[in-house]
Amino acid sequence: MPGTLILCATPIGNLDDVSKRLTDVLETADVIFAEDTRRTARLLQAIGVTTPMRSYFVGNERARNDELSQRLGDGATVALVSDAGMPVVSDPGASAVEVAIDAGARVTAVPGPSAPVMALALSGYPGDRFVFEGFLPRKGSEREARLRAIAEDLRPTVLFCATRRVGSDLQDLASHTGPEREVVVTRELTKLHEEVWRGPLDAAVEAFGGATGARGEFTVVVSPAEPAPVDLDAALKRAFEEVAGGLSMSRAARMVAAETGVSKNDLYEAMLSSDEGPTEG
């Protein structure tokens, strides 16, 4: 029978976040595929695990997939870990999942620490819907497109910032969203010097930009864009155009409300009280 691939979330800074289940899985796996074997060796030493490791990082994951497929085909249990957090999420692992699926292997995961989720929870912004952007592209049209999308998104946006680029990332965010857009900058989450900073983007640039800016691992949460103001007059005109085309007032109000975000009840009441449009017949 094919084996099992287990994606293992590892601590994002504090080793006390290792769960008993993670320890058990790493201890009983036949092999651990690790993004950085040196870093994972320190984790294994701390929890007393001696399972053999194989490197699995961006530069060699495609080459390693043949070995992974063979091991899974032979019935092995393979644990996959990245340097921190959950594999696949801005880390290697997606192709490993593809290989496991193709091999007919079972794919499961050990959940655990997550910098994006922790930062969002700490931000105070609504968490029912959000966007995770990972690292911004370094330059070019793709970077511009991402920045424009963040500026217009009505959901909170979570992104990673490398220490050397946090200042330029914050500056470009301010240029596209406006310097007054609120942002939460988290640094060194779960570590001794954890920091959660809140304020407008122009102040964030001053606090974390420049050659002497703060060091560490950054996760940034950009507040949602403000919705465009609702234009009841424009919606009313649009609704009467639909009525002239044959729709009933109630149906036109429902359709235009869905298109524009105007309250259906407010729009229907405005149609009934308007001197310009027809009456419901």
C-alpha positions in Angstrom: 0.0 0.0 0.0 1.2 3.6 -0.7 2.6 5.5 2.3 1.7 8.7 3.9 2.9 12.3 3.5 2.5 14.4 6.6 2.9 18.2 6.4 4.1 19.3 9.8 3.7 22.9 11.1 6.8 23.8 13.2 7.3 26.6 15.6 7.7 30.1 14.2 10.1 31.1 17.0 9.3 29.6 20.3 10.2 25.9 20.7 7.6 25.6 23.5 5.0 25.7 20.8 5.9 22.1 19.7 2.9 19.9 20.3 3.0 16.3 21.6 1.5 15.2 18.3 4.2 16.9 16.3 6.9 15.2 18.4 5.2 11.8 18.0 4.9 12.2 14.2 8.5 13.3 13.8 9.7 10.5 16.0 7.7 7.7 14.2 8.1 8.9 10.6 10.5 6.9 8.4 12.2 10.0 7.2 11.9 13.8 7.5 12.1 16.0 4.4 13.3 19.4 5.7 13.8 22.8 4.1 17.0 23.3 6.1 18.4 20.2 7.7 20.6 22.3 10.0 17.7 24.3 11.4 15.5 21.2 11.7 18.4 19.3 13.4 18.2 21.9 16.2 14.5 21.4 16.6 14.9 17.6 16.7 17.7 17.8 19.2 15.5 20.0 21.5 12.7 17.4 21.4 14.9 14.3 21.5 14.1 13.0 18.0 16.7 11.1 15.9 14.7 10.4 12.7 16.9 10.6 9.6 16.5 13.7 7.4 16.7 14.6 3.7 17.0 18.1 2.4 14.0 19.5 0.5 14.2 23.1 -0.5 13.3 25.4 -3.4 16.5 24.5 -5.3 16.2 20.7 -5.1 12.6 19.9 -4.5 11.9 18.9 -8.1 15.0 16.6 -8.0 13.9 15.1 -4.7 10.4 14.3 -5.9 11.5 11.1 -7.6 12.9 9.9 -4.3 9.8 11.0 -2.5 7.6 9.2 -4.9 9.7 6.0 -4.5 9.5 6.2 -0.7 5.8 6.7 -0.7 5.3 3.9 -3.2 7.2 1.6 -0.9 4.8 2.5 1.9 6.9 4.9 3.9 5.7 7.6 6.2 7.3 10.9 5.2 7.2 14.0 7.4 7.7 17.3 5.6 8.8 20.4 7.5 9.8 23.9 6.4 11.9 26.3 8.5 8.9 27.6 10.3 5.1 27.4 10.1 3.2 25.2 7.7 4.9 23.8 4.5 3.4 25.0 1.2 2.4 28.4 2.7 5.2 30.7 1.2 7.4 27.6 1.7 8.3 24.5 -0.3 5.9 21.6 -0.4 3.3 22.1 -3.1 5.0 19.8 -5.5 5.4 17.2 -2.7 1.7 17.1 -2.3 1.2 16.7 -6.0 3.7 13.8 -6.0 1.9 12.1 -3.1 -1.5 12.5 -4.7 -0.1 11.0 -8.0 1.4 8.1 -6.0 -2.0 7.4 -4.4 -0.5 8.1 -1.0 -2.4 9.5 2.0 -1.8 13.2 2.6 -2.5 14.8 6.0 -1.0 17.5 8.2 -0.2 18.4 11.8 -1.5 21.9 12.3 0.3 24.4 14.4 1.9 27.8 14.6 1.1 30.3 11.8 2.6 33.8 11.5 -0.1 35.0 9.1 -3.0 33.8 11.2 -1.4 35.0 14.5 -0.7 38.5 13.0 -4.3 38.8 11.7 -5.7 37.8 15.1 -3.5 40.4 16.8 -4.3 43.1 14.3 -7.9 43.7 15.5 -9.2 43.8 11.9 -12.1 41.5 10.8 -10.9 38.0 10.3 -13.8 36.4 8.6 -12.3 37.2 5.2 -8.7 38.1 4.4 -6.0 37.9 1.8 -2.5 36.4 2.2 0.0 37.8 -0.2 3.2 36.2 1.1 6.3 38.2 0.0 5.7 41.1 -2.5 7.5 40.7 -5.9 10.7 42.7 -5.7 10.1 44.9 -8.7 8.4 45.4 -12.1 4.8 45.2 -13.2 3.9 42.3 -11.0 4.8 44.3 -7.9 2.8 47.3 -9.1 -0.2 45.1 -9.8 0.0 43.5 -6.3 0.3 46.9 -4.6 -2.7 48.3 -6.5 -4.8 45.2 -5.6 -3.9 45.6 -1.9 -4.8 49.3 -2.0 -8.3 48.5 -3.4 -9.1 45.3 -1.4 -12.0 45.5 1.1 -10.4 42.7 3.1 -7.4 42.8 5.4 -4.2 41.9 3.6 -1.4 39.9 5.4 2.1 39.8 3.9 5.6 38.9 4.8 8.4 41.4 4.6 12.1 40.5 4.6 14.3 42.6 7.0 16.2 44.3 4.2 13.0 45.2 2.3 10.5 46.1 5.0 11.2 49.8 4.7 10.7 49.8 0.9 7.7 47.6 1.1 6.0 49.9 3.7 7.0 52.9 1.6 5.4 51.5 -1.6 2.3 50.4 0.3 2.0 54.0 1.6 2.4 55.3 -1.9 -0.4 53.1 -3.3 -2.9 53.1 -0.4 -2.2 56.5 1.0 0.0 57.4 4.0 -3.0 57.4 6.4 -4.0 53.8 5.8 -3.8 51.9 9.1 -1.3 49.0 9.3 -0.2 46.5 12.0 3.5 45.5 11.8 4.4 42.4 13.8 8.0 41.4 14.4 9.6 38.3 15.9 6.2 36.7 16.7 6.4 34.2 19.7 10.0 35.2 20.4 11.5 37.0 23.3 11.4 40.4 21.6 8.0 40.1 20.0 6.6 43.4 18.9 3.1 44.4 17.7 3.1 48.0 16.3 -0.1 49.8 15.2 -0.5 53.0 13.3 -0.7 54.7 9.9 1.7 53.7 7.1 3.7 56.9 7.0 4.5 56.4 10.7 5.4 52.8 10.0 7.9 53.9 7.3 9.5 56.1 9.9 9.6 53.4 12.5 10.9 50.5 10.4 12.5 52.1 7.3 16.0 53.2 6.7 19.4 51.6 7.1 19.0 51.4 10.9 15.5 49.9 10.9 14.4 47.2 13.2 15.7 43.7 12.6 13.8 40.4 12.6 11.1 38.6 10.8 8.1 40.8 9.9 4.5 40.0 9.2 2.4 43.0 8.2 -1.4 43.4 8.2 -2.8 46.2 6.0 -6.3 47.4 7.0 -9.1 47.0 4.5 -9.8 49.7 2.0 -12.9 51.9 2.7 -15.8 50.9 0.5 -16.7 53.4 -2.2 -19.6 55.7 -1.1 -23.0 54.4 -2.1 -24.6 56.6 -4.7 -28.4 56.3 -4.2 -29.2 58.7 -6.9 -27.2 56.8 -9.5 -28.8 53.5 -8.4 -32.2 55.1 -8.6 -31.6 56.2 -12.2 -30.3 52.7 -13.1 -33.3 51.0 -11.5 -35.8 53.1 -13.5 -33.9 52.2 -16.7 -34.6 48.6 -15.8 -38.2 49.4 -15.1 -38.5 51.1 -18.5 -37.1 47.9 -20.0 -39.9 45.9 -18.6 -38.9 44.9 -15.0 -41.2 45.4 -12.1 -40.0 48.0 -9.6 -39.4 45.4 -6.9 -37.3 43.2 -9.2 -35.4 46.2 -10.6 -34.6 47.3 -7.0 -33.4 43.9 -6.1 -31.2 43.6 -9.1 -29.6 47.1 -8.9 -29.1 46.7 -5.2 -27.1 43.6 -5.8 -25.0 45.3 -8.4 -24.3 48.5 -6.5 -24.4 47.6 -2.8 -27.2 50.1 -2.2 -29.8 48.8 0.3 -32.6 47.1 -1.5 -35.2 48.5 0.9 -33.8 52.1 0.6 -33.7 51.9 -3.1 -37.3 50.5 -3.4 -38.6 53.2 -1.0 -36.8 55.9 -3.1 -38.4 54.5 -6.2 -41.9 54.6 -4.7 -41.5 58.2 -3.5 -39.8 59.5 -6.7 -41.8 61.9 -8.9 -39.7 60.8 -11.9 -40.4 57.1 -12.2 -43.5 55.1 -12.8 -45.6 53.6 -10.0 -45.8 49.9 -9.2 -48.8 48.5 -11.2 
